[in-house]
């Protein structure tokens, strides 16, 4: 935990100085707000003092990553992620990062992570070059939670139809006696 001072408000986060001689960045995902609003830059100003926690130090590149997330800075409860496999209806596209992914807001209770990130490879079963051609901020879409990044305070989500419509996504979905269809990949001495 370090006492830091905002040196600059960047396009996608903050540049902080700490311990007199060091600087580090706070990525947009690690600002104090769960889902920063479009005017998040107005919440921070040069020379503003903040408490931050060091996430990583890259000695070779001389980079320090910091966080302002309350559960990491103050040691509070970690936000719970929705169960892997949960199908989310009416997730709202919040931000599109061209050639990278999309940030979505999910309609869940306050006790769960309400923010999900979708990597471009999880946008569709078909290859997608430009997310901004398929999606627009404010658009409502359906997806499935495929994991969580508790350190970042995000759920990972897929919009692929094959993933969303999959009946059995995890062991928890498999029920004793359920009839399933499958394909035999190989026959080995120990079984199929």
HELIX and SHEET records of a PDB file:
HELIX    1   1 UNK A   28  UNK A   30  5                                   3    
HELIX    2   2 UNK A   40  UNK A   43  5                                   4    
HELIX    3   3 UNK A   70  UNK A   73  1                                   4    
HELIX    4   4 UNK A  120  UNK A  122  5                                   3    
HELIX    5   5 UNK A  131  UNK A  134  1                                   4    
HELIX    6   6 UNK A  161  UNK A  164  1                                   4    
HELIX    7   7 UNK A  171  UNK A  173  5                                   3    
SHEET    1   A 6 UNK A   2  UNK A  10  0                                        
SHEET    2   A 6 UNK A  13  UNK A  18 -1                                        
SHEET    3   A 6 UNK A  22  UNK A  27 -1                                        
SHEET    4   A 6 UNK A  63  UNK A  67  1                                        
SHEET    5   A 6 UNK A  49  UNK A  58 -1                                        
SHEET    6   A 6 UNK A   2  UNK A  10 -1                                        
SHEET    1   B 6 UNK A  87  UNK A  97  0                                        
SHEET    2   B 6 UNK A 101  UNK A 105 -1                                        
SHEET    3   B 6 UNK A 115  UNK A 119 -1                                        
SHEET    4   B 6 UNK A 154  UNK A 158  1                                        
SHEET    5   B 6 UNK A 140  UNK A 149 -1                                        
SHEET    6   B 6 UNK A  87  UNK A  97 -1                                        
END                                                                             
